[in-house]
Amino acid sequence: MACRVCGNESGNRAWPTREMMFGTREAFEYLECSACGALGLLDPPSDPSEYYPEGYYSFARLEPADDVSRGAELARRVVVDLALRSTVAARVAAGFVTLPDWVAWLRGSATTSSAVLDFGCGSGGVLLSLRRNGFRRLAGYEPYGPGTVDYRNGVTIVDTLSSLARPRFDVVFLNHAFEHLPDPDRGLEEILPLLDREGSLVLRMPFADSFAWHTYRGDWVQLDAPRHVVLHTAASIRILGERHGLEVVRAYRDSTARQFTGSEQYRRDIPLRDPRAASLFSADEVAEFGRQAAVLNAAGDGDQGLVALRRRRG
């Protein structure tokens, strides 16, 4: 009953939950560490692929957008580069164009000339968006996908790390993927050799040190048993990073109304994909949940967010 991150064995507590994305209601338990707060799935399934069936949301088939003119491409690239460098520039640009969400995620870590690996990329939606907005040195890795996918526009997704065409990247990005790794230490041992010495490891993921976990416990929508194996806290990420020579350089929370709508849905024993979910909450209720999420994010208590790490210097 030791914590998967810090190894603590004292005062830990197991919490029951169920598989509720597809509504099988299969029972699972998570161990909550009394020291670092991380949640670790007890008795993970021997074959995780069974829980990523055909129709899993991140594996939906995508089509690349049509090519744009050279001039339009260059203009878009200039705007994106400015927005990636400066929050102020991003706010100005947002008055004229719609910036992708990943601009905020990669700010300070990448420019359009950076080599980026999306680790656990699903069908590659973020990669295709990066490609449309001026990035050219892109790769994706998805172990549970259909194999190699070549979009023939410079975006290729592989299912084994040995198949990557590039040995190192300026940014390794995990967008709600790190929590799926059964062994975070082993995961970093695989990831860090792919990261350039001055590169950034950017993680977006659920956080267990949050209002939603402490309120909903086994009904917290972001538990997503058994696909999420380790759910971290700010403390557990710091501990894990220090063990691998990494330091946190940027962190924030960006939770949404879904921490309330999804968790309240589970409390009512309604699976995530149940058609009844569409009519559970009024537009006003969802808007209020969104306002509450913004307050929690400002206090560092939202249930998802971003952390960027780099190798310690000296």
Order of alpha helices (4+ residues) and beta strands (2+ residues): beta-beta-beta-alpha-alpha-alpha-beta-alpha-beta-beta-beta-beta-alpha-beta-alpha-beta-alpha-beta-alpha-alpha-beta
